[in-house]
């Protein structure tokens, strides 16, 4: 009886934890009003945002004729928020890295008031080249950070 009660309590705590985690991750979402456009390139990788860090190929970076979209793959869409920006809204795309991670392309918006998004990938050179060809300023020097919160001004 005691074991069953403990298991139920643990299950409830797990469900509440996952719910709260997904709500926090959703605060990094940014969806803009845009016209449907032509999908030109797709890259797979991970994401580094204020409340979420993934690795592997759980996230897609989609380059359209109008701008960029970062979102989860069908398996991870429930967790990874969608983040979109037009090319002219991007102040810069720069490389950042945590001590024990791959390089990430960090998208910073003009004005800096909204959340930025960093896309972890082994193909950062190709991503920066593609963004640069679309008029986005890029910074190829790597900024080493110790914590993700360093990406977000207080």
Contact map, one row per residue, 1 for C-alpha under 8 A:
1111100000000000000000000000000000000000000000000000000000000000000000000000000000000000000000000000000000000000000000000000000000000000000000000000000000
1111110000000000000000000000000000000000000000000000000000000000000000000000000000000000000000000000000000000000000000000000000000000000000000000000000000
1111111000000000000000000000000000000000000000000000000000000000000000000000000000000000000000000000000000000000000000000000000000000000000000000000000000
1111111100000000000000000000000000000000000000000000000000000000000000000000000000000000000000000000000000000000000000000000000000000000000000000000000000
1111111110000000000000000000000000000000000000000000000000000000000000000000000000000000000000000000000000000000000000000000000000000000000000000000000000
0111111111000000000000000000000000000000000000000000000000000000000000000000000000000000000000000000000000000000000000000000000000000000000000000000000000
0011111111100000000000000000000000000000000000000000000000000000000000000000000000000000000000000000000000000000000000000000000000000000000000000000000000
0001111111110000000000000000000000000000000000000000000000000000000000000000000000000000000000000000000000000000000000000000000000000000000000000000000000
0000111111111000000000000000000000000000000000000000000000000000000000000000000000000000000000000000000000000000000000000000000000000000000000000000000000
0000011111111100000000000000000000000000000000000000000000000000000000000000000000000000000000000000000000000000000000000000000000000000000000000000000000
0000001111111110000000000000000000000000000000000000000000000000000000000000000000000000000000000000000000000000000000000000000000000000000000000000000000
0000000111111111000000000000000000000000000000000000000000000000000000000000000000000000000000000000000000000000000000000000000000000000000000000000000000
0000000011111111100000000000000000000000000000000000000000000000000000000000000000000000000000000000000000000000000000000000000000000000000000000000000000
0000000001111111110000000000000000000000000000000000000000000000000000000000000000000000000000000000000000000000000000000000000000000000000000000000000000
0000000000111111111000000000000000000000000000000000000000000000000000000000000000000000000000000000000000000000000000000000000000000000000000000000000000
0000000000011111111100000000000000000000000000000000000000000000000000000000000000000000000000000000000000000000000000000000000000000000000000000000000000
0000000000001111111110000000000000000000000000000000000000000000000000000000000000000000000000000000000000000000000000000000000000000000000000000000000000
0000000000000111111111000000000000000000000000000000000000000000000000000000000000000000000000000000000000000000000000000000000000000000000000000000000000
0000000000000011111111100000000000000000000000000000000000000000000000000000000000000000000000000000000000000000000000000000000000000000000000000000000000
0000000000000001111111110000000000000000000000000000000000000000000000000000000000000000000000000000000000000000000000000000000000000000000000000000000000
0000000000000000111111111000000000000000000000000010000000000000000000000000000000000000000000000000000000000000000000000000000000000000000000000000000000
0000000000000000011111111100000000000000000000000000000000000000000000000000011000000000000000000000000000000000000000000000000000000000000000000000000000
0000000000000000001111111110000000000000000000000000000000000000000000000000000000000000000000000000000000000000000000000000000000000000000000000000000000
0000000000000000000111111111000000000000000000000010000000000000000000000000000000000000000000000000000000000000000000000000000000000000000000000000000000
0000000000000000000011111111100000000000000000001111000000000000000000000000001110000000000000000000000000000000000000000000000000000000000000000000000000
0000000000000000000001111111100000000000000000000000000000000000000000000000001110000000000000000000000000000000000000000000000000000000000000000000000000
0000000000000000000000111111100000000000000000000000000000000000000000000000000010000000000000000000000000000000000000000000000000000000000000000000000000
0000000000000000000000011111110000000000000000001110000000000000000000000000000010100000000000000000000000000000001110000000000000000000000000000000000000
0000000000000000000000001111111000000000000000000000000000000000000000000000000011100000000000000000000000000000000000000000000000000000000000000000000000
0000000000000000000000000001111100000000000000000000000000000000000000000000000011111000000000000000000000000000001000000000000000000000000000000000000000
0000000000000000000000000000111110000000000000000000000000000000000000000000000001111000000000000000000000000000000000000000000000000000000000000000000000
0000000000000000000000000000011111000000000000000000000000000000000000000000000000011000000000000000000000000000000000000000000000000000000000000000000000
0000000000000000000000000000001111100000000000000000000000000000000000000000000000000000000000000000000000000000000000000000000000000000000000000000000000
0000000000000000000000000000000111110000000000000000000000000000010000000000000000000000000000000000000000000000000000000000000000000000000000000000000000
0000000000000000000000000000000011111000000000000000000000000000000000000000000000000000000000000000000000000000000000000000000000000000000000000000000000
0000000000000000000000000000000001111100000000000000000000000000000000000000000000000000000000000000000000000000000000000000000000000000000000000000000000
0000000000000000000000000000000000111110000000000000000000000001110000000000000000000000000000000000000000000000000000000000000000000000000000000000000000
0000000000000000000000000000000000011111000000000000000000000001100000000000000000000000000000000000000000000000000000000000000000000000000000000000000000
0000000000000000000000000000000000001111110000000000000000000111100000000000000000000000000000000000000000000000000000000000000000000000000000000000000000
0000000000000000000000000000000000000111110000000000000000000111100000000000000000000000000000000000000000000000000000000000000000000000000000000000000000
0000000000000000000000000000000000000011111000000000000000000111000000000000000000000000000000000000000000000000000000000000000000000000000000000000000000
0000000000000000000000000000000000000011111100000000000000011110000000000000000000000000000000000000000000000000000000000000000000000000000000000000000000
0000000000000000000000000000000000000000111110000000000000011100000000000000000000000000000000000000000000000000000000001010001000000000000000000000000000
0000000000000000000000000000000000000000011111000000000011111000000000000000000000000000000000000000000000000000000000001000000000000000000000000000000000
0000000000000000000000000000000000000000001111100000001111111000000000000000000000000000000000000000000000000000000000111100000000000000000000000000000000
0000000000000000000000000000000000000000000111110000111111110000000000000000000000000000000000000000000000000000000000111000000000000000000000000000000000
0000000000000000000000000000000000000000000011111001111000100000000000000000000000000000000000000000000000000000000011110000000000000000000000000000000000
0000000000000000000000000000000000000000000001111101110000000000000000000000000000000000000000000000000100000000000011110000000000000000000000000001000000
0000000000000000000000001001000000000000000000111111100000000000000000000000000000000000000000000000000000000000000111000000000000000000000000000001000000
0000000000000000000000001001000000000000000000011111000000000000000000000000000000000000000000000000000000000000000000000000000000000000000000000001100100
0000000000000000000010011001000000000000000000001111100000000000000000000000000000000000000000000000000000000000000000000000000000000000000000000000000000
0000000000000000000000001000000000000000000000111111110000000000000000000000000100000000000000000000000000000000000000000000000000000000000000000000000000
0000000000000000000000000000000000000000000001111011111000000000000000000000000000000000000000000000000000000000000000000000000000000000000000000000000000
0000000000000000000000000000000000000000000001110001111101000000000000000000000000000000000000000000000000000000000000000000000000000000000000000000000000
0000000000000000000000000000000000000000000011100000111111000000000000000000000000000000000000000000000000000000000000010000000000000000000000000000000000
0000000000000000000000000000000000000000000011000000011111000000000000000000000000000000000000000000000000000000000000000000000000000000000000000000000000
0000000000000000000000000000000000000000000111000000001111110000000000000000000000000000000000000000000000000000000000000000000000000000000000000000000000
0000000000000000000000000000000000000000000111000000011111110000000000011011000000000000000000000000000000000000000000000000000000000000000000000000000000
0000000000000000000000000000000000000000000111100000000011111000000001111001000100000000000000000000000000000000000000000000000000000000000000000000000000
0000000000000000000000000000000000000000011111000000000011111100000011111000000000000000000000000000000000000000000000000000000000000000000000000000000000
0000000000000000000000000000000000000000011110000000000000111110000111100000000000000000000000000000000000000000000000100000000000000000000000000000000000
0000000000000000000000000000000000000011111000000000000000011111000111000000000000000000000000000000000000000000000000000000000000000000000000000000000000
0000000000000000000000000000000000000011110000000000000000001111101110000000000000000000000000000000000000000000000000000000000000000000000000000000000000
0000000000000000000000000000000000001111100000000000000000000111111110000000000000000000000000000000000000000000000000000000000000000000000000000000000000
0000000000000000000000000000000000001111000000000000000000000011111000000000000000000000000000000000000000000000000000000000000000000000000000000000000000
0000000000000000000000000000000001001000000000000000000000000001111100000000000000000110000000000000000000000000000000000000000000000000000000000000000000
0000000000000000000000000000000000000000000000000000000000000011111110000000000000011110000000000000000000000000000000000000000000000000000000000000000000
0000000000000000000000000000000000000000000000000000000000001111011111000000000000011110000000000000000000000000000000000000000000000000000000000000000000
0000000000000000000000000000000000000000000000000000000000011111001111100000000001111000000000000000000000000000000000000000000000000000000000000000000000
0000000000000000000000000000000000000000000000000000000000111100000111110000000011110000000000000000000000000000000000100000000000000000000000000000000000
0000000000000000000000000000000000000000000000000000000000111000000011111000100111100000000000000000000000000000000000000000000000000000000000000000000000
0000000000000000000000000000000000000000000000000000000001110000000001111111111111000000000000000000000000000000000000000000000000000000000000000000000000
0000000000000000000000000000000000000000000000000000000001110000000000111111100000000000000000000000000000000000000000000000000000000000000000000000000000
0000000000000000000000000000000000000000000000000000000000000000000000011111100000000000000000000000000000000000000000000000000000000000000000000000000000
0000000000000000000000000000000000000000000000000000000001000000000000011111110000000000000000000000000000000000000000000000000000000000000000000000000000
0000000000000000000000000000000000000000000000000000000001100000000000011111111100000000000000000000000000000000000000000000000000000000000000000000000000
0000000000000000000000000000000000000000000000000000000000000000000000111111111110000000000000000000000000000000000000000000000000000000000000000000000000
0000000000000000000001000000000000000000000000000000000000000000000000010011111110000000000000000000000000000000000000000000000000000000000000000000000000
0000000000000000000001001100000000000000000000000000000000000000000000010001111110000000000000000000000000000000000000000000000000000000000000000000000000
0000000000000000000000001100000000000000000000000001000000100000000000110001111111000000000000000000000000000000000000000000000000000000000000000000000000
0000000000000000000000001111110000000000000000000000000000000000000001110000111111100000000000000000000000000000000000000000000000000000000000000000000000
0000000000000000000000000000111000000000000000000000000000000000000011110000000111110000000000000000000000000000000000000000000000000000000000000000000000
0000000000000000000000000001111000000000000000000000000000000000000011100000000011111000000000000000000000000000000010000000000000000000000000000000000000
0000000000000000000000000000011100000000000000000000000000000000001111000000000001111100000000000000000000000000000000000000000000000000000000000000000000
0000000000000000000000000000011100000000000000000000000000000000001110000000000000111110110000000000000000000000000000000000000000000000000000000000000000
0000000000000000000000000000000000000000000000000000000000000000011100000000000000011111110000000000000000000000000000000000000000000000000000000000000000
0000000000000000000000000000000000000000000000000000000000000000011100000000000000001111110000000000000000000000000000000000000000000111000000000000000000
0000000000000000000000000000000000000000000000000000000000000000000000000000000000000111111000000000000000000000000000000000000000000011000000000000000000
0000000000000000000000000000000000000000000000000000000000000000000000000000000000001111111000000000000000001100000000000000000000000000000000000000000000
0000000000000000000000000000000000000000000000000000000000000000000000000000000000001111111110000000000000111100000000000000000000000001100000000000000000
0000000000000000000000000000000000000000000000000000000000000000000000000000000000000001111110000000000000111100000000000000000000000001100000000000000000
0000000000000000000000000000000000000000000000000000000000000000000000000000000000000000011111000000000000111000000000000000000000000001111000000000000000
0000000000000000000000000000000000000000000000000000000000000000000000000000000000000000011111100000000011110000000000000000000100100001111000000000000000
0000000000000000000000000000000000000000000000000000000000000000000000000000000000000000000111110000000011100000000000000000000000000000011111000000000000
0000000000000000000000000000000000000000000000000000000000000000000000000000000000000000000011111000001111000000000000000001000000000000001111100000000000
0000000000000000000000000000000000000000000000000000000000000000000000000000000000000000000001111100001111000000000000000000000000000000000001111000000000
0000000000000000000000000000000000000000000000000000000000000000000000000000000000000000000000111111111100000000000000000000000000000000000001111000000000
0000000000000000000000000000000000000000000000000000000000000000000000000000000000000000000000011111111000000000000000000000000000000000000000011111000000
0000000000000000000000000000000000000000000000000000000000000000000000000000000000000000000000001111100000000000000000000000000000000000000000011100000000
0000000000000000000000000000000000000000000000000000000000000000000000000000000000000000000000001111110000000000000000000000000000000000000000000000000000
0000000000000000000000000000000000000000000000000000000000000000000000000000000000000000000000001111111000000000000000000000000000000000000000000000000000
0000000000000000000000000000000000000000000000000000000000000000000000000000000000000000000000001101111100000000000000011100000000000000000000000000000000
0000000000000000000000000000000000000000000000000000000000000000000000000000000000000000000000111100111110000000000000011101000000000000000001000000000000
0000000000000000000000000000000000000000000000010000000000000000000000000000000000000000000000111000011111000000000001111001000000000000000000000000000000
0000000000000000000000000000000000000000000000000000000000000000000000000000000000000000000011110000001111100000000001111001001100000000000000000000000000
0000000000000000000000000000000000000000000000000000000000000000000000000000000000000000000011110000000111110000000111100000000000000000000000000000000000
0000000000000000000000000000000000000000000000000000000000000000000000000000000000000000011111000000000011111000000111000000000000000000000000000000000000
0000000000000000000000000000000000000000000000000000000000000000000000000000000000000000011110000000000001111101000110000000000000000000000000000000000000
0000000000000000000000000000000000000000000000000000000000000000000000000000000000000000111100000000000000111111110100000000000000000000000000000000000000
0000000000000000000000000000000000000000000000000000000000000000000000000000000000000000111000000000000000011111000000000000000000000000000000000000000000
0000000000000000000000000000000000000000000000000000000000000000000000000000000000000000000000000000000000001111110000000000000000000000000000000000000000
0000000000000000000000000000000000000000000000000000000000000000000000000000000000000000000000000000000000011111111100000000000000000000000000000000000000
0000000000000000000000000000000000000000000000000000000000000000000000000000000000000000000000000000000000001011111000000000000000000000000000000000000000
0000000000000000000000000000000000000000000000000000000000000000000000000000000000000000000000000000000000001011111100000000000000000000000000000000000000
0000000000000000000000000001010000000000000000000000000000000000000000000000000000000000000000000000000000000001111110000000000000000000000000000000000100
0000000000000000000000000001000000000000000000001000000000000000000000000000000000000000000000000000000001111001011111000000000000000000000000000000001100
0000000000000000000000000001000000000000000000111000000000000000000000000000000000100000000000000000000001110000001111100000000000000000000000000000000000
0000000000000000000000000000000000000000000000111000000000000000000000000000000000000000000000000000000111100000000111110000000000000000000000000000000000
0000000000000000000000000000000000000000000011110000000000001000000001000000000000000000000000000000000111000000000011111000000000000000000000000000000000
0000000000000000000000000000000000000000000011110000001000000000000000000000000000000000000000000000011110000000000001111100000000000000000000000000000000
0000000000000000000000000000000000000000001111000000000000000000000000000000000000000000000000000000011110000000000000111111000000000000000000000000000000
0000000000000000000000000000000000000000000010000000000000000000000000000000000000000000000000000000011000000000000000011111000000000000000000000000000000
0000000000000000000000000000000000000000001000000000000000000000000000000000000000000000000000000000000000000000000000001111111000000000000000000000000000
0000000000000000000000000000000000000000000000000000000000000000000000000000000000000000000000100000001110000000000000001111111100000000000000000000000000
0000000000000000000000000000000000000000000000000000000000000000000000000000000000000000000000000000000000000000000000000011111110000000000000000000000000
0000000000000000000000000000000000000000000000000000000000000000000000000000000000000000000000000000000000000000000000000011111111000000000000000000000000
0000000000000000000000000000000000000000001000000000000000000000000000000000000000000000000000000000000010000000000000000011111111100000000000000000000000
0000000000000000000000000000000000000000000000000000000000000000000000000000000000000000000010000000000010000000000000000001111111110000010100000000000000
0000000000000000000000000000000000000000000000000000000000000000000000000000000000000000000000000000000000000000000000000000111111111000000000000000000000
0000000000000000000000000000000000000000000000000000000000000000000000000000000000000000000000000000000000000000000000000000011111111100000000000000000000
0000000000000000000000000000000000000000000000000000000000000000000000000000000000000000000010000000000000000000000000000000001111111111110000000000000000
0000000000000000000000000000000000000000000000000000000000000000000000000000000000000000000000000000000000000000000000000000000111111111110000000000000000
0000000000000000000000000000000000000000000000000000000000000000000000000000000000000000000000000000000000000000000000000000000011111111000000000000000000
0000000000000000000000000000000000000000000000000000000000000000000000000000000000000010000000000000000000000000000000000000000001111111000000000000000000
0000000000000000000000000000000000000000000000000000000000000000000000000000000000000011000000000000000000000000000000000000000000111111100000000000000000
0000000000000000000000000000000000000000000000000000000000000000000000000000000000000011011110000000000000000000000000000000000000111111110000000000000000
0000000000000000000000000000000000000000000000000000000000000000000000000000000000000000011110000000000000000000000000000000000000110011111000000000000000
0000000000000000000000000000000000000000000000000000000000000000000000000000000000000000000111000000000000000000000000000000000100110001111100000000000000
0000000000000000000000000000000000000000000000000000000000000000000000000000000000000000000111100000000000000000000000000000000000000000111111000000000000
0000000000000000000000000000000000000000000000000000000000000000000000000000000000000000000001100000000000000000000000000000000100000000011111000000000000
0000000000000000000000000000000000000000000000000000000000000000000000000000000000000000000001100000000000000000000000000000000000000000001111100000000000
0000000000000000000000000000000000000000000000000000000000000000000000000000000000000000000001111000001000000000000000000000000000000000001111110000000000
0000000000000000000000000000000000000000000000000000000000000000000000000000000000000000000000111000000000000000000000000000000000000000000011111000000000
0000000000000000000000000000000000000000000000000000000000000000000000000000000000000000000000011110000000000000000000000000000000000000000001111100000000
0000000000000000000000000000000000000000000000000000000000000000000000000000000000000000000000011110000000000000000000000000000000000000000000111111010000
0000000000000000000000000000000000000000000000000000000000000000000000000000000000000000000000000110000000000000000000000000000000000000000000011111010000
0000000000000000000000000000000000000000000000000000000000000000000000000000000000000000000000000100000000000000000000000000000000000000000000001111110000
0000000000000000000000000000000000000000000000011100000000000000000000000000000000000000000000000100000000000000000000000000000000000000000000001111111100
0000000000000000000000000000000000000000000000000100000000000000000000000000000000000000000000000000000000000000000000000000000000000000000000000011111110
0000000000000000000000000000000000000000000000000000000000000000000000000000000000000000000000000000000000000000000000000000000000000000000000001111111110
0000000000000000000000000000000000000000000000000000000000000000000000000000000000000000000000000000000000000000000100000000000000000000000000000001111110
0000000000000000000000000000000000000000000000000100000000000000000000000000000000000000000000000000000000000000001100000000000000000000000000000001111111
0000000000000000000000000000000000000000000000000000000000000000000000000000000000000000000000000000000000000000000000000000000000000000000000000000111111
0000000000000000000000000000000000000000000000000000000000000000000000000000000000000000000000000000000000000000000000000000000000000000000000000000000111
